[in-house]
Amino acid sequence: MGKKDGRSNLVRKKSKKLKADSQPILVAGVDYKMQLPTDHFSVSQLGMMMRCARQYMFRYCEGKVIPPGIAMVEGSSHHKAVQSTNESFIEKGKHLPVKDMEDIFCNDFLVASKDISDWEDDSADKVISRGRKLITSYMQDFGKNFAPIGAELEVKVNMVGVPVLGYVDMLDKTSLWDLKVRGRAPSKAEVREDVQLTFYAYATERDKVGQIVMKKTATPGIEILNSWRDRSADSRWLMRLISEYVQQISAGLFPPCDPTSWVCSPRFCGYYQICRGGRKGK
Ligand code: SF4
């Protein structure tokens, strides 16, 4: 069975079961008619709303797209390499050799990084050397023993009347995994609260979830963070978040976040100058 068939079966199965969750959880006193700037909502949109509603307004209501920075391009190239080996396993029963994954990572990164203007403290050589170590570590410590049944699996489900879209990095018969490329590993508490994982657990009907973190530290390596979801309590909490943030969007309320938050800086917010009236730095 091809990947596309697998996806549509999963989505069809889920759509049938969700009828009971199709009503919004209304905020008392709010006259609500859903109005979204896009034809679906997603967990990454929810994440942006939770970090800063003003960012969401710039990105989705006004269509201002900020070109990806070095960290996002590097992460995306690692996702391509890991997706390729998972697809090879699903189609042929065999993972790719590490060398092939390195080639996929390097080729994708060299093409996608052409338009990057600010490399921060990195260079192409540094990213590629680190990338080779991270891929070797990923395959040794996790990938070679992982038997995926889905890779970059699209899931679109109806939660509290809202069509929500997401892509699960990888899943096997019992668990699902999100791949992250970061400067540090998150704490167990952060993984336990991650709304992306809660959504994927709900959409794929899994309790065992986790993050594989490729750490961009002085000695690059991976960390495997196991977690779980209570599909009743955690799903209800996610539904409340989705319902109330969608009501906020529909009401056209996009307040700026706390200016002392880490996200509210020229480094982490591409809208900093437009938002802060031309101000260039903290
Ligand atoms: S500058 Fe701060 S308030 Fe404005 S969009 Fe960025 S994060 Fe939000």
Residues whose N, C-alpha, C, O or C-beta is under 5 A from the ligand:
A	BS01	SF4	C52 R54 Q55 P256 C257 V263 C264 C269 Y271 Y272 C275
